[in-house]
Amino acid sequence: RRIIPLAMFFDSSLPVRTALREIIEAETRPLTDTQLVRHLQTRGYCVARRTVAKYRMMEGILPSHLRNMPEFS
């Protein structure tokens, strides 16, 4: 179970953050924030690179150079 704050239902960034999560989940190699901006633009979202970085951090998603690190056993 997860408790969702009521403010989440009124967050205008939620559709962009959802699209960002979908793009990152489908990536075959880690995309940079600049590349993520381009992917979001194809979906109709016009956001700056810094905004993508902010939303990525809000979602708990690491930068591309850290998403590429192999897991340690």
Buried (B, 14 or more C-beta within 10 A) or exposed (E): EEEEEEEEEEEEBEEBBEBBBEBBEEBEEBBBBEBBBEBBEEEEBEBEEEBBBBBBEEEEBEEBEEBEEEEEE
